[in-house]
Structures are given as C-alpha cells and as structure tokens.
Amino acid sequence: MKIYGIDFTSSPSKKKTIACAEAFLKTDILHIQKFHRFIDFPSLMDFLTISSVWIAGVDFPLGQPRKLIENLGWGETWEEYVNLVGQMTKQEFVEILNQYRQNRADGDREHLRKTDKFAGAISPMKVYGVPVGKMFFEGAPRMLKAGFSILPCHPTNDPRIVIEIYPALIARLTIGKQRYKSDDKRKQNSEMQISRQEIINQVRSPISKTKFGFVVAINDQLVLECTSDPSGDTLDAVLAAIQAAWASRQPNYGIPKKCDRLEGWICSL
C-alpha cells in the first residue's frame, strides 16, 4: 500500500515547502522511499492525482468545531460548509473568524473539536501563531474538490483516502515534551537536532513494531535530511506517514464509529 505523509503549510514557497514523505507498507515493514517538496498548491494536487491508490495522512485540520459551524449557520454537513469556505478569499475567512471571536468570553473564542481535546491539539480556528485555521482553509476545500475519500467527513468510493493526523503524538511518545523544531532561526539549536535524531532512532528501532505494528525502514541519507532540517517539516512528514500507515491497519482507520463527521477526527495512535 502506498502511503503519503504530508506536512502542510498555508503559504508554501521555496523557503517553506509542503513536505511529503512517500512510503510503501508491506507486511511488517514501512519503507520510507523518498521526499517530495512542493512550493505551491497546484503542484501538490497534481502530484496526488497521478497515483490512483493511496492513503495520505495530512497534518492540518480537515474540519472545524461544530459549535462554530452551527453558530455561523454554515450548513448541516461537512461538504456544505467546506464548499462555502472554498468560495471565500483567505482574507474573508480570517475576517469572519476575527469578528466571531470579538465580544466572546475568554475561553470561548477559539473552540476545540472533540478530537482536538483527545489529541491535545490546538483549535482549528487559530489563524495567528500556528495558523492551522489557514491550513484548513487552503487544504480541506482542495481535497474535497479533488474527489478524494476524506475520512470520516466525506467518505466516497475513491481509492485515494485522506485522513487527518498529528505528528506531535509520535514525538511525545519518543521524547516527551522536548522541542525538536522551530521555524524561527533564532530559536533553532543543537539540542533540537539531537531531539530529532532521537525521534528517528526510536522509530527505526525494533521496538517500533510493538508500538506501530511494523518496523520503519529509512536509509541514512533520508535520516540526514530529517535531522538537518531545523524546521522539522521533513521529520514531521515521516511521522505523518507512520501514523497514516498505522491507521490503515486499524478498524475504521482508528476512527470511532460515533465520532462527529461534521468536525472530523485525528487518527491518533
């Protein structure tokens, strides 16, 4: 089974690319084969449509909180509100969320989905700092328009399956709360590189089969790309591929049957 792990950004460029790990899962081995880097959204989408069968773990929110959708009157289905967002400009989307937050009580300005609470993720409404709201804006409508099967929000018969993942979950399993990446050059240091190496060492170790159900095979050149990338994007793409591969072998991809399809679900370990 072909697996893609995609570390996303809302503003891809030559300096900040969308990192994609291409892997193949066979029996009890996940082979990390190569990395792809995309400087714009069309090139990513063209790449994904080339292959006819795959599972992609994407590191961005595929949905928004039910409370937000209902309060804004954005519709009753995931497809309905994602189509609506896809007709907006990014500025319009950000302004709607800014206005929504105004005059709301502290703690009730950026809602969490049930899956965010479970995984320890931030609100998909956030458009500043780590702008995962902007990632949703750029990612979810494109995935819907491409016709992929988006689980659990919009399942179809398409053999190209998209699931939401969260690389930080594997990082926490291996190094706890130690920092291993930063986009701010002033904060990048040798300790983070050591942490990235430790994450790679642990996911490559035989004990990973106990954690994931398979061992991770990645050659030294690809390891070097992971450890030498201070942004952590390359390593996160690998962690995304591991989570997607794990999910592919779980009943219903590890998604609770009674989860809220309007919000989506992070396929966590």
Residue pairs with C-beta under 8 A, 6 or more apart in sequence:
1 24
1 25
1 26
1 53
1 54
1 55
1 245
1 248
2 22
2 23
2 24
2 51
2 53
2 54
2 55
3 22
3 23
3 24
3 25
3 30
3 54
3 55
3 56
3 57
3 241
3 244
3 245
3 248
4 20
4 21
4 22
4 23
4 48
4 54
4 55
4 56
4 57
4 241
4 244
5 20
5 21
5 23
5 56
5 57
5 59
5 165
5 236
5 237
5 238
5 239
5 240
5 241
5 242
5 243
5 244
6 18
6 19
6 20
6 21
6 44
6 56
6 57
6 58
6 59
6 237
6 240
7 18
7 19
7 20
7 59
7 167
7 233
7 234
7 236
7 237
7 240
8 18
8 58
8 59
8 60
8 135
8 138
8 139
9 16
9 17
9 18
9 135
9 233
10 131
10 134
10 135
10 137
10 138
11 134
12 18
12 38
12 39
12 40
12 41
12 44
13 39
14 39
16 183
16 231
16 233
17 37
17 38
17 39
17 233
18 37
18 38
18 39
18 41
18 44
19 35
19 36
19 37
19 233
19 234
19 236
19 237
20 35
20 36
20 37
20 38
20 44
20 47
20 237
21 32
21 34
21 35
21 234
21 237
21 238
21 240
21 241
22 32
22 33
22 34
22 35
22 36
22 241
23 30
23 31
23 32
23 33
23 241
23 245
24 30
24 31
24 33
25 31
25 214
25 245
25 248
27 214
28 209
28 213
28 214
28 215
29 214
29 215
29 216
29 217
30 212
30 214
30 215
30 216
30 217
30 241
30 242
30 245
31 217
31 218
32 216
32 217
32 218
32 219
32 222
32 238
32 241
34 222
35 222
35 225
35 234
35 237
36 47
38 44
38 47
41 138
41 142
45 142
45 146
48 54
48 56
48 146
48 148
48 160
49 146
49 160
51 160
52 159
52 160
53 159
53 160
54 159
54 160
54 161
55 161
55 163
55 244
55 245
55 247
55 248
56 148
56 160
56 161
56 162
56 163
56 244
57 163
57 164
57 165
57 240
57 241
57 243
57 244
57 247
57 267
58 139
58 143
58 162
58 163
58 164
58 165
58 240
59 165
59 166
59 167
59 236
59 240
60 132
60 135
60 136
60 138
60 139
60 140
60 164
61 113
61 124
61 132
61 133
61 135
61 136
61 140
61 164
61 264
62 136
62 139
62 140
62 143
62 150
62 153
62 162
62 164
62 264
63 78
63 113
63 124
63 136
63 140
63 153
63 164
63 262
63 263
63 264
64 81
64 113
64 124
64 125
64 136
64 263
65 111
65 112
65 113
65 123
65 124
65 125
65 263
66 113
66 260
66 262
66 263
67 111
68 74
68 100
68 111
68 125
69 75
69 81
69 262
71 100
72 96
72 100
74 80
74 81
74 84
74 85
75 81
75 84
76 262
77 262
78 150
78 153
78 154
78 261
78 262
78 264
79 144
79 153
79 154
81 262
82 140
82 141
82 144
82 153
82 154
83 141
83 144
85 93
85 136
85 137
85 140
85 141
86 140
86 141
86 142
86 144
86 145
88 96
88 137
90 134
90 137
90 138
93 133
93 134
93 137
94 127
94 133
94 134
97 125
97 127
97 133
98 127
100 125
101 109
101 110
101 125
110 122
110 123
110 125
110 126
111 123
111 125
112 121
112 123
113 124
113 260
113 263
113 264
114 259
114 260
114 263
115 121
115 164
115 259
115 263
115 264
115 265
115 266
115 268
116 122
116 123
116 124
116 266
118 266
118 268
119 166
119 169
119 266
119 268
120 168
120 169
120 172
121 166
121 168
121 266
122 130
122 132
123 132
123 133
124 132
124 133
124 136
125 133
126 132
126 133
127 133
127 134
140 150
143 150
143 162
144 150
144 154
146 160
147 156
147 158
147 160
148 156
148 158
148 160
148 161
148 162
149 155
149 156
149 157
149 158
149 159
149 160
149 161
149 162
150 156
150 162
151 161
151 162
151 163
151 253
151 255
151 265
152 252
152 255
152 259
152 261
152 264
152 265
153 261
153 262
153 264
161 253
163 244
163 247
163 253
163 255
163 267
164 264
164 265
164 266
164 267
165 240
165 243
165 244
165 247
165 266
165 267
165 268
166 243
166 266
166 268
167 235
167 236
167 239
167 240
167 243
169 243
169 268
169 269
170 199
170 203
170 239
170 242
170 243
170 269
171 180
171 199
171 239
173 211
173 269
174 198
174 199
174 202
174 203
175 195
175 198
175 199
175 202
178 191
178 195
179 191
179 192
179 195
180 192
180 195
180 196
180 199
180 232
180 235
181 192
181 196
181 230
181 231
181 232
181 233
181 235
181 236
182 188
182 192
182 230
182 231
182 232
183 231
185 230
188 230
192 230
192 232
193 227
193 228
193 230
196 226
196 227
196 229
196 232
196 235
197 227
199 235
199 239
200 218
200 223
200 226
200 227
200 235
200 238
202 208
203 212
203 216
203 238
203 239
203 242
204 215
204 216
204 217
204 218
204 223
206 215
208 214
208 215
208 216
209 215
211 269
212 242
212 245
212 246
212 269
213 246
213 249
214 245
216 238
216 242
218 226
218 238
225 234
226 234
226 235
226 238
227 235
229 235
243 267
243 268
243 269
244 267
246 254
246 267
246 269
247 253
247 254
247 255
247 267
250 267
253 267
254 267
254 268
255 265
255 267
256 265
259 265
